[in-house]
Amino acid sequence: MSVFDNAAWAQHERVLHCSDPVSGLRAIIAIHSTVLGPAAGGCRFWHYDDDTAALTDVLRLSQGMSYKNAMAGLSLGGGKAVILAPEDRQLTDPLLASFGQFVETLHGDYITAEDVGMRVPAMQVIATRTRHVAGLPSTGGSAGGDPSPKTAEGVFAGIRAAVRHQRGDASLEGLHVAVQGVGNVGMNLARFLAKAGARLTVADINGARVAQACEELGAEAASLEDILFTDADIVAPCALGAVLDAESIPRLKATIIAGAANNQLATDEDGQRLFDAGILYAPDYVINAGGIVNVALEYEGGFTEADVDARVAAIGDRLGDIFVQSDREQRPTNVIADAMARALIAGD
């Protein structure tokens, strides 16, 4: 099947398939749009069932980055990369260096950073081959470093905005939040929530992370199969995407869905299903923009961590506007956000 026939094609500008038999690298870099600026988005290290699954994932993520960067008010387009993890799941320095060389061939049209399976040390290796990389260690209070805590900070602000819209008060004291995935972002989010007085239920493919959340934060553990359907006030998907679909949505008990995962809706129609069920959905690329804000200000230079925090805090207000417009127009929040993002990219 041609890349143009993929259901997630969405009129991408460029898609680069990268292969290096020496290092073993197999990767895809997708550039959805450079209308607002160079395409920016993290690199995901993941083992896919097949190449088509990897292509679909990177295309969906890349388009999401165009919308995310536009809605965050950044002078950046949207792009994404995936490195197809080998059978042994080993992320080696030669493989990372080779990926950096491919990024460099795009001459700044794509800026990479951390995503699932990638941490700051990986970015440092990539940076030996290209300067078009962010998520590098911060120095002297400047913007930079692992963007995942800033993603969690933005999601926390978004959850408070959703609670305020639904209940008239942003307090999380005593509310029950189910967190699906307590990796880099999910664990930081869980800490914010626990500090705010929320009761937590967590699940993760990594049992050690679940045990840590239970011991450190007093969370309760749930299975991966049951976490979405916890009898909670809020569900925060913070793992992989496409978890909200025609099968899962009718089983939800929470009245707010607000989490860090990308592409939480399996299809656009699932936003309508949530709306019809009376569930307030925080569009993922709006609520999880804290990390890319950190990446953007680091890459641009001259900004401090305080500058990042101020922009991340604005995520709550942005979501509040979407919630109000959704109520007024009686349209799903994902439809409202998509229209806003497309208008920004088009310059309307």
C-alpha positions in Angstrom: 0.0 0.0 0.0 1.3 3.5 -0.9 1.9 6.0 1.8 -0.7 8.2 0.0 -3.3 5.5 0.5 -2.8 5.4 4.3 -5.9 6.6 6.1 -3.8 8.9 8.2 -2.0 10.6 5.3 -3.7 14.0 5.9 -1.8 15.8 3.1 1.7 15.5 4.7 4.4 17.6 3.1 7.1 15.0 3.4 7.7 11.5 4.8 11.2 10.2 5.1 12.0 6.5 5.6 15.4 6.0 7.1 17.5 2.9 7.0 21.0 2.2 8.1 22.1 -1.4 7.9 25.3 -0.7 9.9 23.6 0.6 13.0 20.4 -1.3 12.4 18.3 1.9 12.3 14.8 1.8 10.8 12.9 5.0 11.3 10.3 7.2 9.8 10.2 11.0 10.0 6.9 12.6 9.0 6.5 16.4 8.4 2.9 17.3 8.3 3.2 21.1 8.0 5.8 23.8 7.9 3.4 26.7 7.4 3.9 28.2 10.8 7.6 27.3 11.1 9.9 24.3 11.1 8.1 21.0 12.0 8.7 20.1 15.6 7.8 16.9 17.5 9.4 14.2 19.5 10.9 10.9 18.4 9.2 7.7 19.6 11.1 4.4 20.2 8.6 1.6 19.9 8.3 -2.0 18.6 5.5 -2.1 16.1 3.6 -5.2 14.8 4.5 -4.2 11.3 5.7 -1.3 9.2 2.2 -0.1 8.3 1.4 0.3 12.0 4.5 2.4 12.4 3.6 4.6 9.4 0.1 5.1 10.6 1.3 6.0 14.1 3.8 8.6 12.9 1.4 10.2 10.5 -1.3 10.6 13.1 1.2 11.9 15.6 2.7 14.4 13.1 -0.7 15.9 12.2 -1.4 16.1 15.9 1.8 18.1 16.4 0.7 20.6 13.7 -2.5 21.2 15.7 -0.7 21.1 19.1 1.9 23.7 18.1 -0.7 26.0 16.5 -3.0 25.9 19.5 0.0 26.5 21.9 0.7 29.7 20.0 4.1 28.5 18.8 5.9 29.5 15.6 6.3 25.8 14.7 4.8 23.4 12.3 4.1 19.7 13.0 6.3 16.7 12.6 7.1 13.4 14.4 9.5 10.5 14.1 9.4 6.9 15.1 12.3 4.6 15.5 11.2 1.0 14.9 12.6 -0.9 17.9 14.3 -4.1 17.0 13.3 -7.4 18.5 15.7 -7.0 21.4 14.3 -3.5 22.1 17.9 -2.2 22.5 18.3 1.6 21.9 22.0 1.9 21.1 24.2 4.9 20.6 25.1 4.0 17.0 21.4 3.8 16.2 20.7 7.2 17.8 23.7 8.8 16.0 22.4 7.5 12.7 19.0 8.9 13.4 20.7 12.3 14.2 22.3 12.2 10.8 19.0 11.7 9.1 17.5 14.6 11.0 20.4 16.8 9.8 19.7 16.0 6.2 16.4 17.9 6.6 18.4 21.1 7.3 16.2 22.3 10.2 12.8 21.6 8.6 12.3 19.0 11.4 13.3 19.5 15.1 13.3 16.4 17.2 13.0 15.8 21.0 11.9 13.1 23.5 8.8 11.0 23.2 7.9 7.5 24.4 11.0 5.4 25.0 13.4 8.3 24.7 15.2 10.2 27.5 17.6 13.1 27.8 20.8 10.9 27.3 19.3 9.8 23.9 18.9 13.4 22.9 22.5 14.1 23.8 23.7 11.3 21.5 21.5 12.6 18.7 22.9 16.1 19.3 26.4 14.9 18.3 25.1 14.6 14.7 22.6 17.5 14.4 21.8 20.7 16.1 18.1 20.4 15.3 17.3 18.7 18.6 15.9 19.9 21.9 15.2 18.2 25.3 18.9 18.7 26.2 20.1 19.4 29.8 19.1 22.8 31.1 21.8 25.2 32.4 21.5 28.2 34.7 17.7 28.2 34.9 17.3 28.3 31.1 14.5 26.5 29.3 15.4 22.9 28.5 15.8 19.4 29.9 13.4 16.5 29.9 10.0 18.0 28.7 7.9 15.3 30.4 7.5 17.2 33.7 6.2 20.2 31.8 3.8 18.0 29.9 2.5 16.8 33.3 2.3 20.3 34.6 0.1 21.3 31.6 -2.2 18.3 32.0 -2.6 19.1 35.6 -3.6 22.7 34.7 -6.0 21.2 32.1 -7.6 18.9 34.6 -8.2 21.8 37.0 -9.8 23.7 34.1 -12.1 20.8 33.3 -13.1 20.4 37.0 -13.8 24.2 37.2 -15.9 24.1 34.1 -17.9 21.1 35.3 -18.2 21.9 39.0 -17.6 25.6 39.3 -14.5 25.1 41.5 -11.1 23.9 40.4 -10.4 22.1 43.7 -9.3 18.4 43.3 -9.6 17.7 47.0 -11.3 14.3 47.5 -11.8 13.7 43.7 -11.0 10.3 42.4 -8.6 10.2 39.4 -7.7 7.0 37.4 -4.3 7.4 35.7 -3.6 5.0 32.9 0.1 4.9 32.5 2.6 6.1 35.2 5.7 6.6 33.0 7.6 9.8 32.9 4.6 12.0 32.4 2.0 10.0 34.2 4.0 9.7 37.4 4.7 13.4 37.5 1.0 14.0 36.9 0.1 11.6 39.7 2.4 13.6 42.1 0.6 16.9 41.2 -2.8 15.2 41.7 -1.8 13.7 45.1 -0.5 17.0 46.3 -3.8 18.6 45.4 -5.7 16.1 47.5 -7.0 13.7 44.8 -7.4 10.0 45.4 -5.5 7.9 42.8 -6.0 4.6 41.0 -3.1 3.7 38.6 -2.2 1.1 36.1 0.9 0.6 34.0 2.5 -2.2 31.9 5.5 -1.7 34.3 4.6 -3.2 37.6 7.5 -1.4 39.4 6.0 1.9 38.4 2.6 1.0 39.8 4.3 -0.2 43.1 6.2 3.1 43.3 3.0 5.1 42.9 1.2 3.1 45.5 4.0 3.4 48.0 4.9 7.1 47.4 1.4 8.5 46.7 -1.0 6.1 48.4 -2.5 5.1 45.1 -4.5 2.0 44.5 -3.5 -0.4 41.7 -5.8 -1.5 38.9 -5.3 -3.8 35.9 -4.5 -2.5 32.5 -7.8 -3.9 31.3 -9.9 -2.2 34.0 -8.2 1.2 34.6 -10.3 3.1 32.0 -13.5 1.9 33.6 -12.7 2.7 37.2 -15.6 4.3 39.1 -13.7 7.6 39.2 -14.5 11.3 38.7 -11.7 11.7 36.1 -9.8 9.3 33.8 -6.3 10.5 32.7 -5.0 8.4 29.7 -1.2 8.8 29.9 -0.1 5.8 27.8 -0.5 5.1 24.1 -3.4 6.3 22.0 -6.7 5.1 20.5 -8.1 4.0 23.8 -11.4 5.8 23.4 -13.6 4.0 20.9 -17.1 2.7 20.3 -16.4 -0.3 22.6 -14.7 1.5 25.5 -16.7 4.7 25.7 -20.0 3.1 26.8 -18.2 1.5 29.7 -16.7 4.7 31.1 -17.9 5.9 34.5 -15.9 9.1 34.7 -17.4 12.4 33.6 -14.0 13.9 32.6 -11.4 12.5 30.3 -8.2 14.6 30.5 -4.8 13.0 30.0 -1.4 13.2 28.4 -1.6 10.5 25.8 -1.6 11.5 22.1 -4.4 10.5 19.8 -6.7 9.2 22.6 -9.7 9.1 20.2 -9.6 6.1 17.9 -11.6 8.1 15.4 -13.0 11.6 15.2 -16.5 10.2 15.7 -15.5 9.1 19.2 -15.5 12.7 20.3 -19.2 12.8 19.4 -19.7 9.6 21.4 -18.1 11.2 24.5 -20.2 14.4 24.0 -23.4 12.4 23.7 -22.5 10.5 26.8 -22.1 13.8 28.8 -18.4 13.2 29.3 -16.2 16.3 29.1 -13.1 15.6 27.0 -10.0 17.7 27.0 -8.6 17.4 23.5 -5.2 15.7 23.9 -3.1 18.0 21.7 -4.3 21.0 23.7 -3.9 19.6 27.2 -0.5 17.9 26.6 1.3 20.8 25.0 3.5 21.6 28.0 6.4 19.5 26.7 6.5 21.1 23.3 6.3 24.5 24.8 9.5 23.6 26.8 11.1 22.2 23.6 10.2 25.3 21.6 11.5 27.8 24.0 14.7 25.8 24.6 15.3 25.6 20.8 14.6 29.2 20.2 16.9 30.2 23.1 16.9 33.2 25.5 14.0 31.8 27.7 13.9 30.7 31.3 12.1 28.0 33.0 9.8 30.7 34.4 8.9 31.7 30.9 8.0 28.0 30.2 5.8 27.8 33.3 3.9 30.9 32.4 3.0 29.5 29.0 2.2 26.1 30.3 -0.2 27.6 32.8 -2.1 29.2 29.9 -3.2 25.7 28.8 -6.0 25.7 31.4 -7.4 29.0 30.0 -7.2 27.7 26.5 -9.2 24.6 27.4 -11.7 26.6 29.3 -12.5 28.6 26.1 -12.9 25.3 24.2 -15.3 24.0 26.9 -17.4 27.1 26.8 -17.6 27.2 23.0 -18.5 23.5 23.0 -21.4 24.1 25.4 -22.6 27.2 23.4 -22.5 25.5 20.0 -23.4 22.0 21.3 -20.5 20.4 19.4 -17.8 18.1 20.7 -14.6 19.6 22.1 -12.4 17.8 19.6 -14.4 19.3 16.7 -14.1 22.8 18.3 -10.3 22.4 18.8 -9.7 21.0 15.3 -11.5 23.9 13.7 -9.4 26.4 15.8 -6.2 24.7 14.9 -6.9 24.6 11.2 -7.9 28.3 11.2 -4.6 29.2 12.9 -2.6 27.2 10.4 -4.5 28.8 7.5 -3.9 32.3 9.0 -7.7 32.9 9.4 
